[in-house]
Amino acid sequence: MDRINTSHRSRSLWMITCLLLLVILVVGGCSGAARNPSSSVGEGNGGSTSNGTETNQGETSPSTPEAPETSEKPADPAAKLLDELSTEEKIGQLVLVGMDGTEPNDVTRQLIEEYHVGGFIFYKDNIQDTKQALTLFNGLKTANQNKAVPLFLSVDEEGGRVSRMPGELTKLPAARKIGNTVSEELAGQIGGIIGQELAGFGLNLDFAPVLDVNSNPDNPVIGDRAFGTKPEIVSRMGIAVMKGIREQGVIPVVKHFPGHGDTSVDSHLGLPVVEHDLDRLRKLELVPFKQAIQEGADVVMIAHLLMPKLDPEHPASFSKAVIHDLLREELGYEGTIISDDMTMGAIVEHYDIRDAAVQFIQAGGNIVLVGHDEEKEKQVIQALRDAVSSGTISAETLDERVYNVLKLKQKYKLTNDPAQGPNTKQLNQDISDILKPYGL
């Protein structure tokens, strides 16, 4: 009897065990079947995506989808800003003006508010001392505070006889003295000092360095403003200064394209005539500019020179042959082009300043410099407005010229924020330390 019961219990346990194994197999098979659609994603089965976000039935799975790939380019802030500007605001960006006096006034406010000028240039009579200069520059920034585009605040700070800095700062030597040392290290340090001085005041654009080769000893306007009489020296020293200024966050402007070194007339007073052909220019005058462009020059200033072998009708400053054909096309320059001051004798004694400004923009220029005379400044802006309104300057051309300017301002992170002022004591000590080893 005990053996029978034992045998019965053994069979029962065996049957229970078999039933449990069968249940496990069935359940495992079913759950495996439920996983198969998602496990086969990417192998061509069903409509589910590779990250499992959708089943064959179009249901959304709880997993987080990956960000979709996109071919769209990053937003261009300059293009966005351009789209937000009115036509009059765009035209204002094409003009940089001078001012009278040592503090912001009704005229400067009108130039900012009504004419939307892109910036100002300051001369020696605008600057008395460090405190006054800082107040002036910050005051203009404050007046521009509600504008979408910050101002260019610019000077001619070359060193030597062309300097706008207040008397508290030690005067820097002329370019010729720097060039005579043949030290690119010194030239770069000088550029750095210039950049620090200007940046301390909140100035952001410097009409330097001079890249003219002073090949004419009777030149009345260049002389010791040039680094030398040989294109190789001018190239090396000028580019070093350009880089030094740029490293301080200030925009350097190389000048005076295509070369003011072999002239006997001061373009402030009259129109110089340069008889050289392209072969000569390529061998001498253009050499420093070509190398500066290869080193990333951001702004080139065009000189008021009549060059009959290139264009017998128009000075370089509004000549398509010089600006577009030579600078843009042959040298491949894509940066910003600014004219020399249109109120100089070379222009106002021979041409209508309004026509000259319009032709400069048509020829490929970006910024018309009108350094003096409130009425002439307004006339130039009105002439540009009329040209755009009539289609003489097309909407496409206007946008192209202004976009270039906006890109430059954004590259150098221009703002309307007030400056704190330069550390004059430290700068003077640095100047002394830099010049002393060279006996300057």
Disulfide bonds with the S-S distance in Angstrom:
none
